[in-house]
Amino acid sequence: MTEPPSEAELLAMQRRAEALWDAGDAAGAEHWLRRAATADSVPAMEMLGALLGADGRIGEGIRWLEKAAACGSEPARVQLGLLHLERGNLDGAERWLRPAAENGLPEALCNMGVLANRRGDDAGAERWYERAVHAGSPTAMRSLGLHLARRGEFDRAIALLIEAARRGRIDAMAVLGALHLDRGERVEGERWLRKGADAGDPDSMFHLALLLRAANTPYLAGDFADPEVLRTAAEIATGRTQAQQEARQWLERAAALGHPQSLRLLHDL
């Protein structure tokens, strides 16, 4: 009779799976996670469930996550809530998210806010986001910042979005840029969009490209018989001004990251 793997062997399987996943070998990662999960490794069950869910095999992913949750895994409960939320099963999502949220888990608190928002309960969403912010969730900071900005509480919205960006939510920079531009603060808006674009955020790249295409176009004055005026007009018409060329570069970078609006705009140019 074969001896079950030791704890050290199970840990080695998990680490090998993680290394393969990081290297882009999802099939190899799944192989080692299945071996460890079948041997009752709860962390492997969590990882396997998440991997299967991300691959669209949600039913099987849920089965592994439920097994991990039955062993007391709170991360598995949160992941189950997220999978049900993704499928639109709000009651199923709440069943798993609420206990973890009541235990103060930041990700669960934040996603209870998402759930309340999808139910049209703005006040409830704000309460959950506030709790998640106090628990240190940068995602909740971004979500609450957006919520407050829509109702005109700009100072706190900006403070939350800046903190979200500082904690790694680079997509908060696109929101900051758009918020400043909406208030007529062009220099500050462009500064945040450039920070986000430089950090690799495709939304920031897209909005920066729109800003560059709409602004900084040379003002045409004079006789079109003047070769310099005619050359400038041709540059504008063919998208060859410095601002337009930079805009296209940002659109191409965003499109390469799969940004759908950038892909559509490039197709139309």
N, C-alpha and C positions, 0 to 999 in steps of 0.2 A: 504494500500500500504506500502510495507516494505521500511524503510528508508535506503538509501545507507550508507555504512560504513563510519565512520569519518576518518580523517587523522590519528588519534591516533590508531584506530582499524586496518587500513591498515598497519601501521608501525608494529603493534603487529603481524599481519599475516606474514609479511616479516621476522620478527625476529624469529618467530616460525619455518618458513620454513628453515631459515639458520641453526637453531639449529638442526633440523631434518636431514638436509643435512650433517652437520658435524658429526652427529651420525650414518651416513650410511643409513638413511631411505629416499631413493630417492622418493619413492611413497608418503610418508607423506609430504615431501617438495613440491612435485608437486601439491598435493591437496591444500595446503595453498597458493601457488603461483597462481594457477588458480583462486582461490577465489578473491585474491587481484587484479590480472590482469584484470579479468572480470569487476571489479569495477573501472577500469581505472587507476590503479597505474602503472606509467611508470617504476619505479625500479623493480616492480614485473614482468612486461612484459619483461624487459631486462633479469632478472634471469631465467624466465621460458623459454625464447627463447634459452638461453645458455644451460639450462638443457636438453631441448628437442634435441638440436643439438648434445650434448655430448652423448645422448642415441641413436643416429642414426635416430631420427625423424626430419630430417633436414627440410623437407618442412614445417611442422607445426612450427618448431622453427623459420624459416625465416619469416613466417607470423606474429608471435608475435613481432619479432625484427623490422620488417618493420612498425608495428603499433607504437612501441616505437620511432623509428626513425622519423616517421611523427609528433610525439609530440616534436621533437627537441632533442632527446637523442643522444649525440655523442658516448657514449659507445656502444649503440645499432648499430650504423653505423659501428663501428670498428668490432663488433662481426659478423655483416652481411658480411663484407669483408673477415673475417677469414673463415666463412662457405663456401663462394664461392671459396676462395683460396683452401680450403680442397677438394672441388669437382672438382678442375681443371678449374673452370670458371674464367680465369684471367681477362677478360674484366669486368665481373660482380664484381669481387673483387675490381678492381681499381675504379669502379664507387663509391663504398662506402668508400674505404680507402683513396683515394686521398684528398677529402675535409678535412677529419680529420687530415691527414698528413700536409696539407697546414696550418692548424690551430696549428701545432706544437705538436700534441699528440704523445708521444714517441712510443707507441705500433703501431700506424698507420704508422709512419715513418719507423720503423723497418720492418714492413710487406710489405711496398712498396719496400724495398730492397729485400725481399724474392721474391716478384712478378717479379721484374726486373731480378733477378738471374734466375728464371724459364724461362724467355723469352730469356735467353742467353745474356743479356745486363750487362756485368761485370762492365763497367764504371758507368752505371746508378745505379746498386746495391750499388757500393761503395759510390756514392754521397748520396743516401738515408741513408745508414748505418752511414756515417759521421754525417749527420743531427741528426739521432737518438742518436748517441753517445753524441753529444753536448746537447741533450735534457735529457740525463741521463739514457738511456736504457741499462741495463746490457746485455740483449740479443743481442743488436746491437754491444756492445763491443766484445762479444764472436764471432759473425759473422764476424765483420770487422777484428778482430785479426786473424781468420782463413784465410781470404782473403789475408791479408798482408803477413802472413807466407808463403803462397803458392808462392808468388813472391819474397821471400827472405828478406822482411823488418822485421827482427826478433826482433829488439829492441822495436819498437813500438808495434808489435804484442804481445810480452810478457807483455809489460806494460798494454795493453788493457785487455788481458786475466786475469792478476792479479787483475785488478780493477773489472772486471766482477765477478770473484770469491769472491772478498771482498763484493760485493753487492748482493751476494746470488746465483749466477749461479755456483753451485758446479760442474756442468759438464765441466766448463772451466778448472778445475784442471786436468781432463783427457787429454785435449788438451795440456795444459802446460807440463804435464808429457811426452806425446808423442813427443812434439816439442823438449824438451831437450834431450830425448833419440836419436832422429834422428840426433842431432848435436853431439852425442857422449858424452853427459854430463849425465852419468848414475846416479851419486849420486843425482843430482838435479832432474832428471826425476823421480827417485824412490820416492824422498821426496814429489813431487806433487801428484804422484799416491796414496801414502799412505794418504796424507791429504784428497784427494777426496774420497778414500775408507772409511776412518774413518768418513767422513761427510755423507756417505750413497749413493754416486754416483756409480751406477752399472757399468758404462763404466770404471771408475777408478779401480774398483775391478777386472774387466776382464783383463785389461791391466797389472795391478800389478801381477795377477796370471800368465799371459804369461811371464812376466819378471822373476818371481821367478822360473818358470819351466825351463827357458832357461839358467838362471845364477845360481851361487852358488852351482852347482853340484860338489861334491867332486872329486878332481883329483885322478884317480886310478893309483897307481904305486906299483910295487912289485909282488911277487909271489902269484898266486891265490891259492896256497896251504896254504898260511897264512890265518888263520881263520878271522882275522880282515879285510883283503883285500876282502875276500869272502863275509863277512857280509855287507861291504860297497857296493859291487857290487849288492848284493841282494836287498839292500834298494833302490838303484837307479832304478833297473829293475822293482821293484814293486811299485814305487812311494812313498816310505816311508822315504825319506830324510826329514829333517826339512823344507827345502825350498819347496819341493813338497807337503808336508802336508799342509803348510800354503797356498800354491797356491790353493789347492783343497777347503780349507775353504772359500777363497775369491770367488772362482767360485760358490760354493754352495750358498753363500749369494747373489751374483749377480743373480743367477738363481731363487732364491726365490723371487726376485724383478721383475721377468719376462724378464730378459735380454736374448734375443734369442741366441746370440753367445755363452754365457755361458752354456745355456741349451744344445746346440748342442755339445759343447766340452765335457761336463760331460757325455753325452750319448756315446761319442766315447772313453772315457777313460776306 
